[in-house]
Amino acid sequence: MRPPRLLYAALLTAATAVLLSGCGDEGRLEIAGATPTAVGPVRLWPGLAPVTSPPNDYGETDTARVPGITVPAAGVRELDPVTVLLAEAAAKPSTFTGADDRYQETVAQLRGCEAKPASCPVLPPYYRDLTGDGQDELIVGITLPQQQTAVRCYMPDKGGLLRVMATYDQLVNVELAGRDLVLRSVSAGIPGYEYRTVWSWDARQNAMLATSDEIVRVTPSPSPSATPPPSVAPRRPAAGP
C-alpha cells in the first residue's frame, strides 16, 4: 500500500531541510550585482544621402583566367609559379609594371629566373584548399622593389587556372589560418602598430576578399643581446604545408 501524497511531501521537506543545514554557506547562490542594460547600435545622421557608386575601386574582385595555362590532373602542385606569372605578364603587360612602370625590374627578373635563380623574385609557393572544394590553390609570393611583397592566389577551374586574389604591400608577415590568408603590413603613421588583413574565400564573388581589416598593436621583440643564440641554424620552410 502506497503512503498518502501528504506523507511524501512531508518527507521531501524534511530531507531538504537536512541537506541545507548540513551545507552551511558553501555553494549558496550569491547576487552578482546589477546587470548592465544592453545598448544596441544607434544610427547617426540617418538623413545622409545614399551612395550611388563607390568612389574608389580597389580591385578586390578582379579575377582573371591565366591564358595558356592548363592544370594537370594532379593539381596545381605540378605547375611552375614562374611560368604562371610570365603568362600573366605576357597577356597583360601592366600586371606588375603598373601605370608608372615602377616594377619593370620585376618583369625582367621573372624572365631571367631560369638563368639567374639567385635573383628570381618568386618566393617558394604554398598550397592550401582556400575555397573548400577539396582542391589545393596555388599561393605565390613575389618580392618587389621598395620592400614590397605581392601575394597572388590561383585556383584550378575547368582545366585552366583562375587568379582569385592579387595584392601587394610592405608585408612583415603572411600566415595561413585554416582557409584564410592573414597579411600583416607596417603602419608608417602609427609607430608600434601593424595593419592586419584577413583574406577569405567568397563563393558569391568567386574570389578571395579582404573580409577583415584592423590595426593591431605590436609586442616589442626582445633585444638581440637578451636572446640566446640558436643551437642549430634555422631551416628554410618547405614549399607548402
C-alpha positions as CSV (number, residue, x, y, z in Angstrom):
1,M,0.0,0.0,0.0
2,R,1.5,3.4,-1.0
3,P,1.7,6.2,1.6
4,P,-0.5,9.2,1.1
5,R,0.8,12.1,-1.0
6,L,0.9,14.4,2.1
7,L,3.4,12.0,3.7
8,Y,5.6,12.2,0.6
9,A,5.6,16.0,0.8
10,A,6.5,16.0,4.4
11,L,9.4,13.6,3.9
12,L,10.7,15.7,1.0
13,T,10.5,18.9,3.0
14,A,12.4,17.3,5.9
15,A,15.1,15.9,3.7
16,T,15.6,19.3,2.0
17,A,16.0,21.0,5.4
18,V,18.6,18.5,6.5
19,L,20.7,19.0,3.3
20,L,20.5,22.8,3.6
21,S,21.5,22.7,7.2
22,G,24.5,20.5,6.5
23,C,25.9,22.6,3.7
24,G,26.1,25.9,5.6
25,D,27.1,28.8,3.3
26,E,29.1,26.7,0.9
27,G,27.6,26.7,-2.6
28,R,25.0,29.3,-1.7
29,L,23.7,31.4,-4.5
30,E,25.0,35.0,-4.4
31,I,23.9,38.1,-6.1
32,A,26.4,39.2,-8.8
33,G,25.2,42.7,-8.8
34,A,23.2,44.7,-11.3
35,T,23.2,43.6,-14.9
36,P,24.2,46.3,-17.3
37,T,21.5,47.3,-19.7
38,A,22.1,46.1,-23.2
39,V,22.6,49.1,-25.6
40,G,22.0,48.5,-29.2
41,P,23.7,50.4,-32.1
42,V,22.4,53.9,-32.7
43,R,22.3,55.2,-36.2
44,L,23.9,58.6,-36.6
45,W,22.8,61.0,-39.2
46,P,20.1,58.9,-40.7
47,G,19.4,61.6,-43.3
48,L,22.7,61.0,-45.2
49,A,22.2,60.7,-48.9
50,P,22.6,57.2,-50.3
51,V,25.8,56.5,-52.2
52,T,25.1,55.6,-55.9
53,S,28.6,54.4,-56.7
54,P,31.8,53.8,-54.7
55,P,34.5,56.5,-55.3
56,N,37.4,54.0,-55.4
57,D,37.9,50.6,-56.9
58,Y,40.5,48.6,-55.1
59,G,40.2,45.6,-57.4
60,E,39.0,43.1,-54.7
61,T,37.1,41.0,-57.3
62,D,39.4,41.5,-60.3
63,T,39.7,37.8,-61.1
64,A,41.1,36.6,-64.4
65,R,41.9,33.4,-66.1
66,V,45.6,32.9,-66.8
67,P,45.9,32.3,-70.6
68,G,47.9,29.4,-71.9
69,I,48.0,27.5,-68.5
70,T,46.4,24.0,-68.2
71,V,46.2,22.5,-64.8
72,P,47.3,18.8,-64.8
73,A,45.2,16.1,-63.3
74,A,47.4,16.0,-60.2
75,G,46.5,19.7,-59.5
76,V,48.3,23.0,-59.1
77,R,51.3,21.4,-57.3
78,E,52.5,20.4,-60.8
79,L,52.6,24.0,-62.1
80,D,55.7,26.2,-62.2
81,P,54.9,29.5,-60.5
82,V,57.3,31.4,-62.7
83,T,55.6,30.1,-65.8
84,V,52.2,31.2,-64.4
85,L,53.5,34.7,-63.7
86,L,55.2,35.1,-67.0
87,A,51.9,34.0,-68.7
88,E,50.1,36.7,-66.9
89,A,52.7,39.3,-67.7
90,A,52.6,38.4,-71.4
91,A,48.8,38.7,-71.6
92,K,48.7,41.9,-69.6
93,P,51.9,43.9,-69.5
94,S,50.7,46.1,-66.7
95,T,50.3,43.2,-64.4
96,F,53.5,44.0,-62.5
97,T,54.6,47.3,-64.0
98,G,51.7,49.5,-63.2
99,A,50.9,52.9,-64.6
100,D,54.3,54.3,-63.8
101,D,56.4,51.2,-64.7
102,R,57.8,51.1,-61.2
103,Y,58.0,47.3,-61.3
104,Q,59.5,46.9,-64.7
105,E,62.6,45.5,-62.9
106,T,60.4,42.6,-61.5
107,V,59.3,41.6,-65.0
108,A,62.9,41.5,-66.2
109,Q,63.9,39.4,-63.1
110,L,61.0,37.0,-63.9
111,R,62.3,36.4,-67.4
112,G,65.7,35.6,-66.0
113,C,64.7,33.2,-63.3
114,E,65.9,30.2,-65.1
115,A,69.3,31.7,-66.0
116,K,69.8,33.5,-62.7
117,P,67.9,31.7,-59.9
118,A,69.5,33.8,-57.2
119,S,67.9,37.0,-58.4
120,C,64.5,35.4,-59.1
121,P,61.8,37.4,-57.2
122,V,59.4,34.5,-56.8
123,L,59.2,33.0,-53.3
124,P,58.7,29.3,-52.6
125,P,55.0,28.5,-53.3
126,Y,52.4,27.2,-50.8
127,Y,49.3,25.1,-51.4
128,R,46.1,25.1,-49.4
129,D,42.4,24.4,-50.1
130,L,41.2,28.0,-49.6
131,T,37.8,27.5,-51.3
132,G,36.7,24.3,-49.5
133,D,36.2,22.4,-52.8
134,G,38.7,19.7,-51.9
135,Q,41.4,21.0,-54.3
136,D,44.5,23.0,-53.4
137,E,45.0,26.5,-54.5
138,L,48.4,27.9,-55.5
139,I,49.7,30.7,-53.3
140,V,52.6,32.7,-54.8
141,G,54.7,35.5,-53.3
142,I,56.8,37.9,-55.3
143,T,59.4,40.3,-53.9
144,L,59.0,43.8,-55.4
145,P,61.2,47.0,-55.2
146,Q,60.8,49.3,-52.2
147,Q,60.4,46.4,-49.8
148,Q,57.0,45.5,-51.3
149,T,55.7,41.9,-51.5
150,A,53.0,40.7,-53.8
151,V,50.7,37.8,-52.9
152,R,48.7,36.0,-55.6
153,C,46.3,33.1,-55.3
154,Y,45.2,30.8,-58.2
155,M,42.5,28.1,-58.2
156,P,42.0,25.3,-60.7
157,D,38.9,25.9,-62.8
158,K,37.6,23.7,-65.6
159,G,41.1,22.5,-66.5
160,G,42.5,26.0,-66.5
161,L,43.8,28.4,-63.9
162,L,41.9,31.3,-62.4
163,R,43.5,34.1,-60.4
164,V,41.3,34.8,-57.4
165,M,43.5,37.2,-55.4
166,A,46.2,39.8,-56.1
167,T,47.5,42.3,-53.7
168,Y,50.8,43.8,-52.6
169,D,52.1,45.8,-49.6
170,Q,55.1,46.2,-47.3
171,L,54.4,42.9,-45.7
172,V,56.1,41.8,-42.5
173,N,54.3,38.5,-42.1
174,V,52.0,36.2,-44.1
175,E,50.1,33.4,-42.4
176,L,47.7,30.6,-43.3
177,A,44.9,30.2,-40.7
178,G,42.6,27.5,-41.7
179,R,41.2,28.6,-45.1
180,D,42.2,32.2,-44.6
181,L,45.2,34.2,-45.6
182,V,46.4,36.7,-42.9
183,L,48.6,39.6,-44.2
184,R,50.4,41.9,-41.8
185,S,52.0,45.1,-43.0
186,V,53.8,48.0,-41.4
187,S,52.0,51.2,-40.3
188,A,54.1,54.2,-41.2
189,G,51.8,56.7,-39.4
190,I,51.2,54.8,-36.2
191,P,54.5,53.5,-34.7
192,G,54.2,50.3,-32.8
193,Y,51.2,49.1,-34.8
194,E,50.6,47.0,-37.8
195,Y,47.7,46.5,-40.3
196,R,46.2,43.0,-40.2
197,T,44.1,42.0,-43.2
198,V,42.3,38.7,-43.4
199,W,41.5,37.4,-46.9
200,S,38.7,34.8,-47.1
201,W,37.0,32.9,-50.0
202,D,33.6,34.4,-51.0
203,A,31.6,32.0,-53.1
204,R,29.2,34.7,-54.4
205,Q,32.1,36.7,-55.9
206,N,34.1,33.7,-56.8
207,A,37.2,35.5,-55.3
208,M,39.2,36.0,-52.2
209,L,38.0,39.1,-50.4
210,A,39.5,41.2,-47.6
211,T,36.9,40.2,-45.0
212,S,38.7,41.8,-42.0
213,D,41.0,44.8,-41.8
214,E,42.2,46.1,-38.5
215,I,45.1,47.9,-36.7
216,V,46.8,45.8,-34.1
217,R,49.5,46.7,-31.5
218,V,52.8,45.0,-32.0
219,T,54.6,43.5,-29.0
220,P,58.2,44.7,-29.0
221,S,60.7,41.9,-29.7
222,P,63.4,41.2,-27.1
223,S,66.7,42.8,-27.8
224,P,69.3,40.6,-29.6
225,S,71.5,40.6,-26.5
226,A,68.7,39.1,-24.4
227,T,68.0,36.3,-26.9
228,P,70.2,33.2,-26.6
229,P,71.8,32.1,-29.9
230,P,70.1,29.1,-31.6
231,S,71.8,25.8,-31.1
232,V,71.2,24.9,-34.8
233,A,70.8,27.1,-37.9
234,P,67.2,27.7,-38.8
235,R,65.9,25.8,-41.8
236,R,64.0,27.3,-44.7
237,P,60.4,26.2,-44.5
238,A,59.2,23.7,-47.0
239,A,57.3,24.8,-50.1
240,G,53.8,24.5,-48.8
241,P,52.1,22.6,-46.0
